[in-house]
């Protein structure tokens, strides 16, 4: 997960899903922590719906993941 490139929303969704699973956290638990409805979380993780940046940041923060922007070389 370290250094994953994010080029599209689906990449971010995959990072969220993988990290949640790695932590053995249920969607219901992440939903409770972040206030994101479980049904929306499920659709976000599958890449079926685009979320607001704030929502992605809340999910990543709850999972202990920092989003870092870096200029391409």
SVG drawing of the C-alpha trace seen along z (x, -y; Angstrom):
<svg xmlns="http://www.w3.org/2000/svg" viewBox="-27 -19 38 28">
<polyline fill="none" stroke="black" stroke-width="0.4" points="0.0,0.0 3.0,-2.3 3.4,-4.5 0.2,-3.5 -0.5,-5.8 -4.0,-7.3 -5.0,-8.3 -8.7,-7.9 -11.4,-7.6 -11.5,-3.8 -7.8,-3.7 -8.8,-5.4 -11.7,-3.1 -9.4,-0.1 -7.0,-1.5 -9.9,-2.0 -11.2,1.5 -7.8,3.2 -6.9,1.2 -10.2,1.9 -9.8,5.6 -6.2,5.7 -7.4,4.2 -10.1,6.9 -12.7,4.1 -16.3,4.6 -18.0,2.0 -20.5,1.4 -17.7,0.5 -16.1,-2.0 -19.5,-3.4 -20.1,-4.0 -16.7,-5.7 -17.0,-8.0 -20.7,-8.6 -20.7,-7.3 -23.8,-5.1 -22.8,-1.4 -24.7,-1.2 -22.7,-4.2 -19.4,-2.8 -20.1,0.4 -20.8,-1.4 -17.7,-3.6 -15.5,-0.6 -16.8,1.0 -16.3,-2.2 -19.9,-2.4 -20.3,-6.0 -18.1,-9.0 -17.8,-10.6 -16.9,-14.1 -13.2,-14.6 -14.2,-15.1 -15.8,-11.6 -12.7,-10.0 -10.5,-11.9 -12.8,-10.8 -12.6,-7.2 -8.8,-7.3 -8.3,-9.1 -10.3,-6.5 -8.2,-3.7 -4.9,-5.4 -4.0,-6.4 -2.5,-9.7 -3.2,-11.1 0.0,-12.8 0.2,-14.9 3.5,-14.8 4.6,-16.5 5.4,-14.1 9.0,-14.1"/>
</svg>
